[in-house]
C-alpha cells in the first residue's frame, strides 16, 4: 500500500493478490471520503 498527499487531496494505491470482486469494490466505495475507486487489471 502507498499513500501520497498534496494539501487536502490524497491518493492511496492498494495491491491485492487476486482479482477485486464486486463486494470489495463496493466496500471501498462506501468508505467516507473516498471519491473514486479504480481497478487496474
MIKOLSE-109613 format. One record per residue (C-alpha): x, y, z; residue in three letters; residue number from 1. Coordinates in nm, 2 decimals, m for minus. Example, Ala and Ser with C-alpha at 12.3 -4.5 7.8 and 13.67 -1.06 7.14 Angstrom:
% MIKOLSE-109613
<nuba xx="1.23" yy="m0.45" zz="0.78" residu="ALA" num="1"/>
<nuba xx="1.37" yy="m0.11" zz="0.71" residu="SER" num="2"/>
This chain:
% MIKOLSE-109613
<nuba xx="0.00" yy="0.00" zz="0.00" residu="UNK" num="1"/>
<nuba xx="0.12" yy="0.35" zz="m0.08" residu="UNK" num="2"/>
<nuba xx="m0.03" yy="0.69" zz="0.02" residu="UNK" num="3"/>
<nuba xx="0.06" yy="1.03" zz="m0.12" residu="UNK" num="4"/>
<nuba xx="m0.10" yy="1.37" zz="m0.05" residu="UNK" num="5"/>
<nuba xx="m0.09" yy="1.73" zz="m0.16" residu="UNK" num="6"/>
<nuba xx="m0.27" yy="1.98" zz="0.06" residu="UNK" num="7"/>
<nuba xx="m0.62" yy="1.84" zz="0.13" residu="UNK" num="8"/>
<nuba xx="m0.62" yy="1.57" zz="m0.15" residu="UNK" num="9"/>
<nuba xx="m0.45" yy="1.23" zz="m0.13" residu="UNK" num="10"/>
<nuba xx="m0.44" yy="0.90" zz="m0.31" residu="UNK" num="11"/>
<nuba xx="m0.38" yy="0.55" zz="m0.19" residu="UNK" num="12"/>
<nuba xx="m0.27" yy="0.25" zz="m0.40" residu="UNK" num="13"/>
<nuba xx="m0.37" yy="m0.09" zz="m0.28" residu="UNK" num="14"/>
<nuba xx="m0.21" yy="m0.40" zz="m0.43" residu="UNK" num="15"/>
<nuba xx="m0.41" yy="m0.72" zz="m0.37" residu="UNK" num="16"/>
<nuba xx="m0.31" yy="m1.08" zz="m0.45" residu="UNK" num="17"/>
<nuba xx="m0.62" yy="m1.17" zz="m0.65" residu="UNK" num="18"/>
<nuba xx="m0.90" yy="m1.01" zz="m0.86" residu="UNK" num="19"/>
<nuba xx="m1.11" yy="m0.74" zz="m0.69" residu="UNK" num="20"/>
<nuba xx="m1.47" yy="m0.87" zz="m0.68" residu="UNK" num="21"/>
<nuba xx="m1.78" yy="m0.65" zz="m0.68" residu="UNK" num="22"/>
<nuba xx="m1.82" yy="m0.68" zz="m0.30" residu="UNK" num="23"/>
<nuba xx="m1.46" yy="m0.55" zz="m0.23" residu="UNK" num="24"/>
<nuba xx="m1.51" yy="m0.26" zz="m0.47" residu="UNK" num="25"/>
<nuba xx="m1.84" yy="m0.17" zz="m0.31" residu="UNK" num="26"/>
<nuba xx="m1.69" yy="m0.17" zz="0.03" residu="UNK" num="27"/>
<nuba xx="m1.40" yy="0.06" zz="m0.08" residu="UNK" num="28"/>
<nuba xx="m1.65" yy="0.30" zz="m0.24" residu="UNK" num="29"/>
<nuba xx="m1.86" yy="0.31" zz="0.08" residu="UNK" num="30"/>
<nuba xx="m1.56" yy="0.44" zz="0.29" residu="UNK" num="31"/>
<nuba xx="m1.63" yy="0.80" zz="0.39" residu="UNK" num="32"/>
<nuba xx="m1.41" yy="1.05" zz="0.20" residu="UNK" num="33"/>
<nuba xx="m1.34" yy="0.81" zz="m0.09" residu="UNK" num="34"/>
<nuba xx="m1.40" yy="1.00" zz="m0.42" residu="UNK" num="35"/>
<nuba xx="m1.32" yy="0.72" zz="m0.67" residu="UNK" num="36"/>
<nuba xx="m1.22" yy="0.36" zz="m0.68" residu="UNK" num="37"/>
<nuba xx="m1.03" yy="0.24" zz="m0.99" residu="UNK" num="38"/>
<nuba xx="m0.95" yy="m0.12" zz="m1.07" residu="UNK" num="39"/>
<nuba xx="m0.64" yy="m0.17" zz="m1.29" residu="UNK" num="40"/>
<nuba xx="m0.62" yy="m0.52" zz="m1.44" residu="UNK" num="41"/>
